[in-house]
Amino acid sequence: MQKPAAQLHNIIMENRRELRISGVKDIDSFTETKIVLSTVMGELVVKGEDLHVSVLEAETGDFSMSGKIKSLVYNSFNSSDNLFSKMFR
């Protein structure tokens, strides 16, 4: 059984310079070296250099960014479930 389109989560990275992600609910925080995203699969942290958000389509959950991408890491918790993690970031 396939999940509804709103629940799909895909990541496409091109040459570690361009990143497209589906299933993004919100941008929790961003700087030029770190972007924290709330996705349907939990919190995703993107680290790198000269990071820039290009697009976040709230209706579809599509996200695009560019920069020198060094790492993508999922935290073990869902950011919406852990209020304290947002308060002490």
C-alpha positions in Angstrom: 0.0 0.0 0.0 1.5 3.3 -1.1 1.5 6.3 1.2 -0.4 9.5 0.2 1.7 12.0 -1.8 1.9 14.4 1.2 3.7 11.7 3.2 6.5 10.9 0.6 10.0 11.8 1.6 12.8 11.9 -1.0 16.2 13.4 -1.2 18.1 14.2 -4.4 21.6 15.6 -4.2 23.6 16.7 -7.2 27.4 16.9 -6.9 27.1 17.9 -3.2 26.1 21.4 -4.3 22.3 21.2 -4.9 19.8 19.5 -2.7 16.1 18.9 -3.3 13.9 17.3 -0.6 10.2 16.4 -0.5 8.2 15.9 2.6 9.5 19.0 4.4 7.1 20.5 6.9 9.1 23.5 8.1 12.5 25.1 8.3 13.3 25.1 12.0 16.5 27.2 11.7 19.1 28.1 9.2 22.5 29.8 8.9 25.2 29.6 6.2 26.6 26.5 7.8 23.5 24.6 9.1 19.9 24.1 8.1 17.5 22.3 10.4 14.4 20.9 8.7 11.3 19.3 10.1 10.3 16.5 7.7 7.6 13.8 7.7 10.4 11.4 8.7 11.7 13.5 11.6 14.3 16.3 12.0 17.0 16.5 9.3 20.1 18.6 9.9 22.1 19.7 6.8 25.6 21.0 7.5 28.0 22.7 5.0 29.3 26.0 3.9 27.7 28.9 2.1 24.2 27.2 2.4 21.3 29.0 0.8 17.6 28.1 0.8 16.1 28.5 -2.7 12.5 27.2 -2.2 10.2 25.9 0.4 6.7 25.2 -1.0 4.5 24.9 2.1 1.6 23.3 0.2 3.6 20.5 -1.4 6.5 20.2 1.1 9.1 20.6 -1.6 12.4 22.2 -0.5 15.5 23.2 -2.5 18.9 24.6 -1.4 22.4 25.1 -2.6 25.9 25.4 -1.2 28.8 23.1 -0.2 27.0 20.2 1.5 29.1 18.3 4.0 26.5 16.1 5.9 22.9 15.1 6.2 21.9 13.7 9.6 18.5 12.6 11.0 18.0 13.1 14.7 16.5 10.2 16.5 13.5 12.2 17.5 10.8 14.0 15.7 11.2 17.8 16.2 7.5 18.3 16.7 7.5 15.7 19.6 10.4 17.4 21.5 9.6 21.0 22.5 12.7 21.2 24.7 15.0 20.6 21.7 13.7 23.6 20.0 13.9 25.8 23.1 17.6 25.0 23.8 19.0 25.0 20.3 
